[in-house]
Amino acid sequence: MPPRKPSPILGAAMALIGDSASSLTRRDSRFRHSFEVAIDAVSADPGQPRRHFDPAALRALADTMAEQGQLQPVLVRRDPVSDRRWILIAGERRWRAAQLLSWPTLLALEHDGDPESTALIENLQRVDLTPPEAARALQRLIDGKGWSQARAGEVLGMSKAEVSANLRILTLPAALLDRVLTSELDLPRNVLVELARVDAGPARDRLIALAEMGSLTIRAIRQARTADTTDDPAPPPAQQQKPTDIVSRRAVASLTRQVLTARGQGRVLSAADRDALVRLKAEIEALLAAASG
């Protein structure tokens, strides 16, 4: 007996059910309900604030999800090009971890609010962003929406001072921020903000050299700011600051120990470390020459 042809009426009915199923529990409801979405129907948001995904951290998250399941849905919005596809708003790490586990579906919530501000808020609340990522995402949001800093603070639940401090980070050299972004340099947000308050010039360059050596402190930054913003550009010799007024004895001692340790262990310097040491050597020699003169 030849196989029976599928009923066109039944096929059309099933298609209609399939089209409406994804919105059956989400439309016309006071609360959004979670639903399972096919992972291959979800795309990453090109405007996602997070730019760096550490492979080891993703693997650890995947292991946790394999053991405990997905404890929190991802946020998605409808793809404007295809009603059958979705774009991530928040939860890209969970989406990537699920891909590592070869899961076919993921728990999701549809969100129809402003995607850019929602993604930034979600990442900031979960402390998922590095300081450069947060600052760059905040600047893109302000530029894209035409917001003032005050308006951005209202939407994101931040004070205007916090918004300003985050944006100030972007005045630092891009190369430095990229090294923080990839965790090559471990500089917390408060150190970056204080460093950004030092005007570009020799004082900031000296501090960046200390940062690259892992010896930068808030105290050293604030002392450099004080030295750099003095009202008298040429104080008399009796009032001139000593080298330890610019860089604390503690910072110098710490840097000296690190250099001695590196020499004793015969460490091979990277090109970046060598360049930082050369710049630091030149600044130290200039400082000593000025003091002896």
N, C-alpha and C positions, 0 to 999 in steps of 0.2 A: 504494500500500500504506500503510495507516495506521501511524503510528509505534508501535513496540513499547513496551508499558508496562514500566517498570523492575521488576525482580524484587523483591518485598518481602523475600525471604530475603537477597538480595545487599545490599539497602539496609540491613537490620538489621545485617549483618556489617560493612559499611563504617562504620556508626555506632559499633559496638563498637570497631573499630580506631581511629577518630578519638578516642574517649573515652580509650583506653588509651595512645595514642601519646605524649601529652604527659608521661606518667609512666613510659614504658617504660625510659628511660635514667636515671631518677632514683630509683626505688624499690629498696629492698633492696641498696644499694650502699654500700661504705665511703666512696666519694668522690662528691661531687655533680658531675654532668656538665652542661655548658652546653647550652642548647637555644634554638631560635628561638621567640620569642613574638610574636604579633600585637600591634602597638602599640595598636590600638584595644581590645584585651582587657586593657590595663593601666591602672590608676588610680593617681593620686598618693595618697600617705599623708597624711591630714589632720594626723597627728602629726609630720610631717617637721620636723626641727630647723631647716633652712634656711627662712627666710621671704622673703628678697629674692633675686631672680634678675636680674642685670644684663643687659639686652638685648644690649649690645655684646659682653659676654663670652660669652653664649650663641651669638651669631652667629659669633664666632671659633672656638668649640668645634665648631659645625656645619661650618665650613669645614675644620677639621682632620679631622673624621670623614669628610667627603666625600672628602678626599685620601688618608687613611691607613686608613679603615675604623674600626670600633669595636674598640679594643684591649683593653677590659676589660668583662666582662658586668655588667649591673645585677643587684641582688639583689631577688628578689620572694618573696612568700608567697601562699598560696592565699587567695582572697577567701572569707570564711566564708559569704557569701550565695550565691555561685555558684561551682561547681567549675570552670567554664570561664573564670573571670576571675582576675586577679592584682592584688595591691597592691604597690607599690614599697616596698622597705625602704631601699635606697640606690641612688644613680645617677640621681636625678631630672634633673640637668643633662643627662646623656647622653640620657635619654628625651625631654626637651624639644627638644634639638638634633636628634634623629632626626625629630621631628615637623616641625621647620623644613625638613628635607631631604625630607619626604614619604616616608620609608622605611615600608614596610608591616610590617616585622618588626624585632626587636631581639634581640641575644644576651643571654641571661639565665641566672641560677643560682637554683634554688629554695633558700630558707633557712627552716628550721623552728625556729630558735632564738628567743630573745626579740627581737622586732623593734625595740622602742624603744631598748634598749641597743646593739644592733647598728648601727642607723642613726646613733646619736650617736658611737659608736666610729669608724665608717667616715668620718664627716665630720671628726672631730677629727684622725684620722690623715692625712687628705688636706688638712688645713688649709683646709677649704672653708667654715668658719663664721666670721662676725664674732664678736668677743667677746660682744656682747649676745645673739646667737643661741645661742652655746654655753652661756652662763650660764642663759638662759631654758629651753633644752632640758634642761639638767642639773637645774634646779629641778623641771620637770615630771616628769622621770624619778624623782627622789627622792620627790616627793609621790605619784605614781601607784603606785610599788612599795612605799611605806612604808619606804624604806631609810634607814639612817643615812648620814652623810657618809663614814664609814669603809667601809661596805659598798659604796657607790657607787664609791669609789676602788678597791676590790678588783676590781669587775666591769669598770671602765673602764681599769684600768691606770694610775691616777693616785694620787698621795699624798693623804693627808687634807688637807694644807696646800694642795695645788693645787685640790682640790674647794672648800675654804673660800674661797680667793682668787677663784675663778670666781663663786661665789655672792655674794660681797661686792659685786661689780659691780652687782648688782641693787638695791643701796641708793641708787644714783645716780638723779637725776631721770629719769623715763621719756622726757621730751622730748629730753634729751641723748643717751640711749641710742638713740632712734629716729634721730637725726641721724647717729650713728656707723653704725647699721645700714644706712642708705641711702648711706653713704660721703660724706655732706655734710660730716662732720667726720672727719678722719683721726687717730684716737687709738688707738695700739696698746694691747694688753691690759695691759702692765705699767704704763702711765700711768693707765689706768682703775682698776686695782687700788690703786695708790698714792692716787689721788684719792678712792676710796671709803673709805680709811682715815682721811680727814679728817672729823670730825663735821660734821653739817649745821649751817650757821650762816654768819656773815659771811665767815669765812676760806674756806670751801668756795665760797661765791658768788663771791668774788674770783677764785679759781682757775678756776671754770667760765667766768667772763668772759674770762680769759686763753686758755682752751681754745677758746672761740668765735672768738677773734682769731688762733688758730694760734700762740700764744706760750707755751703751757704746757710746763714742763719738770719732770722728776723732782726736780731740786734745789729748785725753787720749792715743790713740793708738800711735800717733806720739811721744809723750813724753816717752812712754814705749820703743819705738824703739831707741830713743836717749840714754836712760839709759842703754839699753841692748847691744848697739854697741859701747860703749865707748872704746877708745884705751887703757886706763889704767885699768886693771882688779881689782886693789886694790888702789883706790885713798886715799890720806890722809884724816883724819877726817874733816878737814876744808873744803874740796872740796866734801865731800860726799853729795849726793842729799837728800833732805828732802822728807817725804812721799808725800807732795803735788806736788813735781816735777814729781812723777810717776803717781798719780791719781789727777786730778784737784780738787780744793775745790768745784767747781760747781758740779762735778760728785758725790763727797762724800755727799754733801748736798742733791742732788736729790735722791740718794740711801737711805739716812737717812729718808727723807720724805716718800718714798715709804714703807719702813719697818714700820714706825710709823703708816701710814695709814692702812697697812695690819693688824697690831696689834689692832688698834682701831676698825676696822670693823669685827674683829674676823674671818678673812678669813682662810679657810682650805687649807693648802699647799699641792700641788701635790708632789709625790715622787721626781720628777726632780727638782722642786723648792727647796725642802728641801736639796737635795744633793748639789745644787748650793750654798745655804746659808751656809751649813757646810764647804764647800771648801773655801768660802769667809771668814768665821770666822777664819779658821785656818791661812789663809794668812794674815789677819789683825793682829792676835795675834803674828805671826812671825815677822811682820813688826814693831809692837810696841815694841816687845822684843829687836829687833836689835837696835831700836832707843834709848831705855832706857839703853842698855848695853854700 
